[in-house]
């Protein structure tokens, strides 16, 4: 998942649920490295409208937002969806080496610390980038290195092959990945096409003594 544009989200924010703006600015934000799991997320606004954060190349939609955007630390929760287009990021920052393929991330909660340039997602995480997809219980993203670490029931799938492990390290720029702990690779068994003749059995010819 691209993170260049995520680091700039505090600059432009559109809150569809405008009635909740005043309360959001006074609520402290939890640390992204330890998203609270026992504290329920704030209730959506009375209008039931979704929160929408927009920055060129990146959009985040969620049910609720807690924190102060001015302090650049906040948490969005409830059916979080992140859309990112790296091609837009490259126009803004020519030094980037990210893949051109758009990325979409789904999670229950996403905590953002723009100062540390770290992002932590929790619960029912899935992501897609081109023909590659992945899932995990938790994930952290380092904006400086574009490293995405998937933790807990981590999986990355591509072209019918699946890498499963306790943790998977994935770079959203180079698309390189590696698993650690109970690593398992699942690959489809090749089958012959209908009408393909079975391979001939080899005959053993005795050599003259």
C-alpha positions in Angstrom: 0.0 0.0 0.0 1.4 3.4 -0.9 1.9 5.7 2.0 3.3 8.9 0.5 -0.2 10.5 0.2 -1.3 9.1 3.6 1.4 11.3 5.3 -0.3 14.4 3.9 -3.9 13.6 4.8 -4.0 16.2 7.6 -3.7 19.0 4.9 -7.1 18.3 3.4 -10.1 16.7 5.1 -13.7 16.5 4.0 -16.0 15.3 6.8 -19.3 14.3 5.3 -20.7 14.1 8.8 -20.2 17.8 9.5 -22.2 17.6 12.8 -19.3 15.7 14.4 -16.5 18.1 13.6 -16.5 20.0 16.9 -16.3 16.9 19.1 -13.5 15.3 17.0 -11.0 18.1 17.6 -11.1 17.6 21.4 -10.8 13.8 21.6 -7.3 12.4 22.2 -6.0 9.9 19.6 -4.7 6.4 20.6 -1.1 5.5 19.5 -1.1 3.7 16.2 1.3 1.0 17.5 -1.4 -0.1 20.0 -4.9 0.4 18.7 -7.3 -0.2 21.7 -9.2 -3.4 21.2 -11.5 -3.2 24.2 -12.7 0.3 23.8 -15.7 0.5 21.4 -15.5 2.9 18.5 -17.5 6.2 18.7 -21.0 6.1 17.4 -21.5 7.4 13.9 -23.1 10.8 13.4 -26.9 11.2 13.8 -27.1 11.5 10.0 -25.4 8.1 9.5 -23.1 9.6 6.9 -19.6 8.2 6.3 -16.4 10.2 7.0 -14.4 10.9 3.9 -10.7 12.0 3.9 -9.3 13.2 0.6 -5.9 14.0 -0.6 -4.7 13.8 -4.3 -4.0 10.1 -4.9 -5.5 8.9 -1.6 -9.0 8.6 -0.2 -10.1 7.1 3.1 -13.6 6.3 4.0 -14.8 5.2 7.5 -17.7 5.4 9.9 -16.0 7.4 12.7 -12.9 9.5 13.3 -11.3 10.2 16.7 -8.4 12.6 17.2 -7.2 16.0 16.2 -6.3 16.4 12.5 -4.2 19.5 13.4 -2.0 17.3 15.6 -1.6 14.8 12.8 -2.7 11.9 15.0 -6.1 10.3 14.6 -7.9 7.0 14.2 -10.6 6.1 11.8 -12.8 3.1 12.4 -15.7 1.1 11.0 -15.5 -0.4 7.6 -12.3 1.5 6.8 -11.5 1.6 3.1 -8.3 3.1 1.7 -7.9 3.8 -2.0 -4.5 4.9 -3.2 -3.2 5.7 -6.7 0.6 5.6 -6.8 0.7 7.3 -10.2 -0.6 10.5 -8.6 2.0 10.2 -5.8 4.8 10.0 -8.4 3.6 13.2 -10.0 3.9 14.9 -6.6 7.2 13.2 -5.7 9.4 12.2 -8.6 11.9 10.5 -6.2 9.4 7.7 -5.3 10.1 4.1 -6.5 6.6 2.7 -5.9 4.7 0.4 -8.1 2.3 2.1 -10.5 -0.5 -0.3 -9.5 -3.4 1.1 -7.4 -3.8 -0.3 -3.9 -6.9 -0.8 -1.9 -6.9 -1.7 1.8 -9.8 -2.7 4.1 -9.7 -2.8 7.9 -11.8 -2.4 11.0 -9.6 0.4 12.3 -6.7 2.5 11.1 -4.5 4.6 13.4 -2.5 7.3 11.7 0.6 9.1 13.1 1.7 11.5 10.4 4.6 12.8 12.6 6.2 9.4 12.9 4.9 8.4 9.4 3.5 5.2 10.8 0.1 3.6 10.3 -1.4 0.7 12.1 -4.5 -1.3 11.0 -6.4 -3.8 13.0 -9.1 -6.3 12.3 -10.2 -8.1 9.2 -7.4 -6.6 7.1 -7.4 -7.3 3.3 -5.5 -5.5 0.6 -5.2 -5.8 -3.2 -2.5 -4.5 -5.6 -2.8 -5.6 -9.2 -3.2 -9.3 -9.3 -1.8 -9.7 -5.8 -3.9 -9.8 -2.6 -3.3 -10.3 1.1 -4.9 -10.6 4.5 -4.0 -10.5 8.2 -5.3 -9.7 11.7 -3.0 -6.7 12.1 -0.7 -4.6 9.9 1.7 -1.8 10.3 3.1 0.5 7.5 6.3 2.5 7.6 5.9 5.5 5.2 9.6 6.0 5.0 10.4 2.6 3.7 7.0 1.5 2.2 7.3 -1.7 4.3 4.0 -3.3 5.2 4.2 -5.9 8.0 1.2 -8.4 8.2 0.8 -10.2 11.5 -1.5 -13.0 12.5 -3.0 -15.4 10.0 -1.0 -13.5 7.3 -1.5 -14.5 3.7 -0.4 -13.2 0.3 -1.8 -14.7 -2.9 -0.8 -14.2 -6.5 -1.5 -16.3 -9.7 -3.1 -19.1 -7.7 -0.2 -19.4 -5.3 -0.6 -18.6 -1.6 2.1 -17.8 1.0 0.8 -18.3 4.5 2.8 -17.5 7.7 2.6 -16.0 11.2 4.0 -12.8 9.8 4.7 -11.6 6.2 6.9 -8.6 5.3 5.7 -6.9 2.1 7.1 -3.9 0.3 4.5 -1.9 -1.5 7.1 -0.3 -3.8 9.1 -3.3 -5.0 6.3 -5.9 -4.3 8.9 -8.2 -2.7 7.6 -10.2 0.2 8.8 -12.9 2.7 7.2 -15.0 5.4 8.3 -15.9 8.9 7.0 -18.5 11.3 5.0 -21.6 10.2 5.6 -20.7 6.6 3.4 -22.6 4.1 3.3 -22.3 0.3 0.1 -23.5 -1.3 0.3 -24.0 -5.1 -2.3 -25.5 -7.5 -1.6 -29.0 -8.8 -1.1 -28.9 -12.6 -3.7 -31.0 -14.5 -3.6 -32.2 -18.1 -6.0 -30.5 -20.5 -9.0 -32.6 -21.7 -8.0 -34.8 -24.6 -4.2 -34.7 -23.7 -2.7 -38.2 -24.0 -1.1 -39.6 -21.0 2.7 -39.6 -21.0 4.3 -42.8 -22.3 5.9 -45.1 -19.8 9.6 -45.5 -20.1 10.9 -49.0 -20.9 14.0 -50.4 -19.2 16.3 -52.0 -21.7 18.8 -54.4 -20.1 22.4 -53.7 -21.0 24.5 -56.5 -22.4 26.8 -58.1 -19.9 
